[in-house]
Amino acid sequence: MKKIALILTAAIALAGCSSSKNVVSSQDASSGTYWQQHVNYDMDVNMDVDRYQYTGKQKLVYTNNSPETLDRVYYHLFFNAFQPGSEMDVRSRTIADPDRRVGSRIAALEPNEIGYLHVSNMTQDGQAVLADEEGTVLVVKLAKSLAPGESTTLELDFNGQVPVQVRRSGRNNKEGVALSMTQWYPKMAEFDKYGWNTSPYIGREFHGVWGDFDVELTIDKDYTVGGTGYLQNPKEIGHGYDKANSGPAKSKDGKLKWHFKAPQVHDFAWGADKDFIHDIYKGANGVDLHFFYKDNEAIKENWKKLQPKTNEFLKYFNEHVGDYPYKQYSVIQGGDGGMEYAMCTLITGERSFGSLAGVTAHEFAHSWFNHILATNESKDEWMDEGFTTYISNYAMNAVFNEGKENPNSGSYRGYIGLANSGKEQPQTTHADRYAYNAAYGTTAYSKGAVFMAQLGYVVGDDVRDDIIKEYYNTWKFKHPDPNDFKRVAERVSGFDLEWYLRDWTMTTNTIDYSVENMSTLDGVDVITFKRNGLMPMPLDVEVTMNDGSKKMYYIPLSEMRGEKKVARNVTTVADWAWAYPTYDLELDGVDMKNIRSVTIDPKGMMADVNKENNTWQLEE
């Protein structure tokens, strides 16, 4: 072994704080400086189920709560991505590892199979405005600038064609569901403290403005519809919504008009099919759980079994994050895998029961982490996907009695594999800017989940759990970003956590600590540890004696400015400052000759990228 005899005698005092002069970081949900825009949508839509085309009228009241005067606004026209030559199409055909669900499918679409969404007759407070369609973004020059605190009414007509299902949205998916109507309407882009969020639709996820939706949908009477919002006319509709009404639905010209209202959401989605079974399960806290799935004998049993499990997920998330604020949630067969929307999800349904439950747990958890805590999924996708992965893994572990000591162990393996691959990019990378789809997926889902799981290693599991609840209570119905989460975590824990957010998300620095040497210095037995990676961490150390007894040590990181609560049998020693590459742990009252092994992080909750050097074992 390499002989290193350096005893730490000092600590470096490096402050980890954000500048109060930075406008971007000055907003806080509880300080009165936070603002966000607001919209109210009224839409009247008519669906032609034979041609898969639709027309609609939209009235949108937009309130500018920002401190800036706006002379333009932007809308997303997501369906325009499903056309040959679109950015989504070209990106899918040129990235090194294309999404197998997309590949070259968009390029092969025929004119009657493509998607499109066009706007016409647009006005602002009754005055015509200029609107330029630029792919999946509509640029609108306002007729009159909108000052801070003012509202304006924007009205338009729109017409769309539902694409053959390629990615999330579409018609006639592989399981035979007719309509998966997600991101289907002209959707106002968000303007926030960073400015306008106008990323084109290339394949990732979304960001929306909080508001209220009032949607009337006219569709063939044979179709059952489920999605965002509360149905306002169940007695007229039937289709399983009004069990007491045994009479026929009140159709006109072979169609029904469905009227939905959705308060305080930032999206509106729906699915529809002629063969949907519609079940309602009475869930916790008065929440109605709706299930829409094909009348297919091969899947009915699993979808029936799913319903009480979904209620257990609801109770788990209520307890461990915060109460679900709506009185309805719908699980709808559709889409191309699983995707979350306001008050609902669309998932593929021809799965094993374990897979069906797993995807439901994940997408339902998104109701908390994105549809209530509405992060920007293009810029901070790891908060959305990672936090959801973290909590849904715990929910599956609890609901199915899986007995896993670390329910997120798979996320640790995924992240460590990426970190050692040479293909990792920082988590601050825009979702569309990853060189590899696989790197995006692992960074968002696995590394994001590890961020939360490993936070428990840093501050203590109980404190981490309190942080999650406080984060929810502070930022629900808002748009939190990474710094907002960090500030809540610092307030609850009492730690400085700038270093953790910085190194984990803004760099590809890795954690790698090793047991380097055991020696005697000036008559004192010491174990020398080495920091090989650039990211600092506190260390939990287990020393096992020849008789099987164990001694536990906790080495705090000086930059944390705090220490987690440890058990009585754990000895807390002096802090380790990051700039020192090695640390000597003095073995007070322990004879080095009686040591069998030394292990860093015996529970495996630190994402060390090289665990082979984490243990010293006595050679026999």
N, C-alpha and C positions, 0 to 999 in steps of 0.2 A: 504493500500500500504506500501511496505517496505520503511523505511526512510533512505536515503543515502545522506549525505551532504559532498561531496567531490568536490572541485573546482579545476580544472586543472590549474596548474601554471607553468608547464614546458613541454617541448617536448623532446623526445628521438631522437638523431641524429644517425640513423642507415643507413649506406650507402648500396644501393642496386645495386651493379655493378658486372660484370663478370671480372675475372682475365685476364689480357692481356697476361699472360704466358701460358694460356691454348690453346694449338694448335687447339683443336676442335672448340673453339669459336672465333678464330682469323681471319677466312676467312670472307671477306666482298665483296659483289658484286661490290662495287664502289672503293675498296681500291687497287685493283691490286693483292691481295693475293688469290682471289678466283680461283679455277680451277675445271674443270669437264671433264670426259672422253668423247670421241667421237667415233661414229661408222657409217659406211656406209654399208647398206645391199643391196646386189643384190641377188634376189631369182627367180628361175624358178620352178614353181609348176604345177603338173599335177593331177587333181582331178578325181577320179573314183566315179561317183555319184550313181552307182548301189551297190557297196560294201562299200561305205563311207570310202574309203581309199585314200591316196594321197602319192605321192613321190615328192621329191624336191632336188634341188641343191642350196646351199647357199655359197656366197662369201662375207666375212665380213672384211672390213678394220678397224682395231681397233687402235686408237691413244691414247697413254698413256700421258695424260697431268698432271699426278700426280707427286709429287716429289720423288716417290718411284720406284724402279726397280721391275717388276713383273715377277715371275717365273711360274705362273699359272693363268688361267682364269676359269670362271664358266659360264655355261649356265643354263637357266631354261627350263625344259621339262614338261610344265604344264599338258599336256594331260595324263601323267602317274598317275595323282591323281585319275583318274576315273577307278580304278581297285579294286576289292575286296581285302581287307587287306592293302590298302594304308593308309597313315596317315590321309588323309581327311575322308576316310571311317571309320576308327576306332575312330577318334575324334568325328565324327558325331554320332556314336552309343554309346559313353561313356559320352558325356557332359550332364549336368543336363537338359538343355532345347535345344535339337537339332533343327537345322534349319529345318522347316517342308518341305522345298523344297528338302532337302537331306535325312534326316532320315537314313533309312537303304537301300535306293535305290541303292547305289553303290555296296553294298554287294550282291545284287540280280542280277547284270548284268551278262549276258552270254558272252562267249568269243567273239562273233561277235557284242556285244553291248558295250564292254569296250572301253576306250580310251587308246591310247599309242602313244609315240613319241620316235623314236630311231634314233641314229646318227651312221654313218659309214664313212670309207674312209676319215678321217679327217687329214688335213695337215696344217702346218704353213710355209708360204713362200715356198711351194712345198715339205717340209720335213714332214714325218709322225710324228704324235704326239700320246701320250697315253691319252685316255679319258675313265673315269670310270663313268658309270651311277649309281647314288645313288637316286633311287626314282624319284623325280621331279627335281633333280639337276644333272648336268653333270660336273664332275671335270676334267679339262684339264691341264696336265703338259706340259708346252711349250717346244718345242725343243730348243729354244733360248730365254733367258731372254729378257724382253722388258724394255729398259731403259727410263727414263723420256724424253719426247719429241719425242720419236720414234713411228713409226707406223708399224704394221705387218698385213699380209693378212692371214686370217683363212678360209679354204674352207672345206666343208663337204657335204655329202649326208644325207638326212633324209627321213624317211617314217613314216606315222602316220595313225591311225584309229580314226575317229570321234566318240566319245561316244554318246550313246543315251543321249539326253539332260537331265542333272541333275542340274548343276549349271553354269549359264552364257553361257558356250560353249555347242556345241553339235548339234545333228541332230534330226529332226522330233519333234520339241517342241510341247507343248500342244495345240498350235494354228495352227499347221500344217506347220510351216516354216521348210524348208528342212535343211538348213545349217546356223548355227550361229558360225562363225569361229573366235573365239577370243582366244588369248594366244595359238596359234596353231603351232607356228614355234619354232625352237631352238633360244632362246632369251638371248642375252648376259646379264649377271648380272652386276649390277652397282658397281663400286669401287669408293668410295668417301672418304671424310675426316674421316669417321668412320671406313673405311675398306670395305671389301667385304660384299655385301648384298645378302645373299644366303638362306634366309628363305625358307623352303619347302612350297609347295602349300598345305595348309590345309583348306583353305576356304575363306581367306580374300583377300586383293587387292594387288596392284603391285607397282613396282619401275623399271624404265628403263633408258637406256642410250640415251642421245640425239644424233640424227643423221639423215641421209637421207636414204630413202627406194626406191628401184627400184624393182618392183615386177611384174613378168609375170605369169599369172594364166590361165591355159588351163582347160576348163570345157565344159560340154555338151552345145550345142548351144541354147537349150531351156531355160537355166537358166539366169536370170537377176541378176547381181552382183552390190552391193553397199558397200561402206566402206571408209577406209582411202585413201587419195591421189587423185590426178587428173588423170583421164583416158587420156591416150596418143593417143589412136586410136579410137575415137568415130565413125568415118565414117565406119570403118570396123566392129564395134560392133553393132551399132543401139541400140536397147533396151531402147529407150527414151533419150539417151545421145545426139544424133545428130538429132534434129527435122527436119533439112533441107534435110537429107538423107532419101529418101523414099524407096530406094532399099533394097534388102535382105542383111542380115549380111553375111560376107564372112567367112563361116565355112570351115573347113578342117577335113575330116573323122568324120563329125558330131559334131565337137567341135570348140569353139572359143578361141582365145588367147587374154585375157584382159591384158593390160599393164598399170600399175599404177605407178606414182611417187609421193612421199610424202616428202617434204623438212622440215627439222628441227622439227621432231616429236620423240617421244620415244616409239612408239608402232605402230602396223599395224593390223587392224581387218577388217573383211568383212562378209557379209551375202549374201545368194543366195537362190532363189526359182524360180520354173518354172512359178508360178502364180503371181509374183510381178507386181503390177502397179508401174510405175516410173513417178513421177511428179517433175518438177523443178519450184521453186518459186524464182523470182528475189528479193533478200533481200537487206537490207541496205548496203551501202558502197561497192556495187558491188559484194556482196557475193551471190553465188548460193546455195539455200537451196533445197536439194534433199530429197524426201520422197519415201520410198519403203514399200509397204504394200500389203497384200493379196487381190486378186480380190474376195472380199467377200462383198455382198450387205449390210450386217449388220454393217459394219464398215466404208464404203466408205464416208458417210456424215461427220463423225467425223474427218477422216483423211484429208478431204478437208478443213474443218473449222480450223484444226490445223495449216495449212500453213501460213496464215497471222498472227496468234498469235505467231508462232515461230519467225517471222520477228520482231514482237514487243518485244519479249524477247531479240532478238539480239540487237535491239536499246537500250533497257534498260541496258543490261550488258555493251555495248559499252560506254554508258554515265556514269555509276556508278562504273565501274571497269577500263576499258580501251578497245581500239579498238581490235576486233577480228582480228588476223593477217593473216588468210588464206582467200582464195576466195571461199571456199566451206565448207558446213557442211551437213551431211546426217543423217536423222532420219529413222531408219530401224526397221521394225517389226521382232522380233526374241528374243532370250535369254529367261530369266525366270522372268523378272520383269523390270529392267532398269539398265543399266551399261554403263559407259562412256568409250570411246576410242578416239584415236587421230582422229580428224576431223569428228567423227560420234558417234552415240549411237545406241545400240540395246535395244528395249523396247517391252514389250508385247502390243498388239494393240487392243484387244477385251475389251475395257474399256468404261466407261461413258466418255463424253467429258471433264468434269472437271478433272477426273483422268488422262486422256490422256494428257491434257495440263499440269497438275501438274508434271507428271513424265518427260515430255519433258523439262519443265523449269528447273527442277533439273539437269537432265543429261546434258543439254546444258550448264548450269552454270559451270559444271565440266570442260568445255573447258578452262575456265579461271583458276579455282581452281583445278588443277592437270595436265591438258594437256598443260598449258602454265606456270603456277606456279607449278612446278612438285615436290611436297613434297613426301616424302617416306610414302606411304600409309600403310605400315606394322608397322612403328614406330610412325608416327605422323598422324594417320588416322583422328584425330579430326580437323586438319587444312583443310584437303581435304573435308571431309563430312560436317563438321560444318560450314565452311565458305560458302560452296555451299548451304547448307540448309538456312543459313542466307540470302544470296542475292537472292535466288530463291523464298523465301517467300515474300520478298519485291517486286520482279518482278510480282508474281501472284497478289499481292495486288494492284499494279499499273495497270497492263494490264487488270484485270477483275474488277477494281473499287470496290474492296471488302470493302474499308473504315475502315480497322482495324487500331486502334491507335498503336498497337504493333503487327505487322505481325508474330513475333516469340513467341507469347504468349504460343502456344502449346509446343514449345521447353522448355520454362521456366517450364511449368507444368511437362513435362517429366523428366527434370533434378531434380527438387525438389522431385518428387516421388522416383527417384533412390537414392538421397542423404539421404532420410529418411528411405530407405528400409534396410540398413545395408549390401547391396550387392555391393556397389560402390567400384571400384578400381581406382587408379590415372590414369589420362590421359596419363601418360608416359608409361603405361603398353603396351607391344607389343600386336598387334592386335590378335595374336593367343593365348595369355596367359590369357584371361579373363575367369573367372570361369563360367560365364553365357553369352550366346549369347545376351540376352536382355540387360545385363549390357554393353556389347560392343556397341550395337546399340545406346542406350541412351547416352552413353559417347561420342561416335563419332559424332552423328548427333545432338542431343539436347544440350548437354553440350558444344559442339563445337560451335553451333550457338549462345548460350547464351554468350560465351566468347566475340564474336564480338559485339552482341547487347549491352551487359553490358559495353563494352569498351566505348560506346557512353555516358553512364551514368557517367563514370569516367572522361573522357577528354572533353566531349561535342560532340553532334551528328555531327556537321559540321566538327570538327577536326577528328573524327573517319572516316568520309567519305573521307577526304583528305588523311588519313593514307592508306586506301584501294587503292586509286589511286597511291600513291607514292610507295606502296609495289609492285603493278603490274609493274610500270615503272622500278623499281630497279631490280626486281627479275624475270621478264619474261624470259622464255627459260633457266631457271636455276633450281636448287634444293634447295629452301629455307627451313630452319628448324624453330622451334619456336623462337629461339633466334634471328634469322634474322628478323622475323616479329616484335619482340619486339624492336629491335634496330631502325627499320624504325619508329615505333610508338613513340619511345622516341624522335627521331630527329624531327618529325613533330609536336609533341605536346609540347615538352620542359619538359615533366614530366619524373621522374624516374618510371619505370614500372616493375622492377625486382620482386617486391612483388606480383604484379598481376599475372604475368606468373608463378611464383613459387608456390604460394598458390593454384591457380586455377588448374594447370596442374600436378604438382608434388606431391600433397597431396590430401586427401579427406577432408581437412578442409572446414567447412561450414560457410556461412554468416548468422548470427542471431543477430539482434539488437532489443532492446525493449525500449519502453517508460516506465521508471521505477518509476518515482515519480515527483511530483511538490511540491515545498516547498519555504520558505523564509529564506535566509541566510543573516544575517547582514543587513536586510532591503531591500535586493534585491530578487525579485522573480526569481526562476530558475526552469528549467525542467531538470531532470536527465535522461540520456540515459545510457543503459548498452550494452556492447558487450558480448554476450553469446557464440557465435561461435568463432573459432580460426582465421578465415580469416578476415582481416581488410577491411574496405571500407570507403570512404567519405559518408556523409549523406546529403540528401535533406530532409528538415523538413517543414511541413506545419502546421501552427497554425491557427485554425478557431475560430473567436470570436462569441459571442452570436448574434451579429447583422448580421452574415453571411460574414463579411469581413475576409480577410486572410492575414497573415504575413508569408513570406517565408524566411527560413534560409538555409545557406549552410555551412556545417562543413567539411573542407578539411581534408584529412589524411596527417599527417606530412611526412610520408615516400614517398609521391608522389613528394615532393619538387616542388609543383606547384598547381595552382588553375584553375579550368575551368572557362570559361567566363559565367557569369550568367546574367539574366535580371535585369533591374534597380530596380525592386521592391523586389529583393532578397538581404538579408543582409548576407555578408560573415563574419564569426566569426573565432575565433582562431582555429588552427589545433588541431586534436585529435591524440595523439601518441598511437600506438597499445598496448603497455604494460599496459596502464591504462585501467582498466575494465569499468570505468564509466566516464561520461562527463557531466558537468553542463552547460547548456545553459542559460546565463543571459538574462532576458527579459527586456531589456532597453526600457522604455516607454510603456510597456504593463502591464496592470493590470491582474494578474492571475485570479482574481474573474470573469473576463469577458471572459475567455477561455471556448469554448464549446468542442473542440477536438484538439488533437495533433497527427499528422500522419508522420511516417517515410516513405520516398519514395512514395509520393502519386501517381505517375505515374506507379509504379510497375516495374521499369526497373532494380532494384537490385534483384538478385536471393536469397532473404532471405528465408530460409527453414522453418521458422515459422512466418507467417504473422499475426497470431492472437495476437501477442504481439507488433505489429508495431503501434497500435493506442490506444491512451487513449481517452475515451469518457466520457463527463460529465453525471453522472447518473441523470435521471429525475424522 
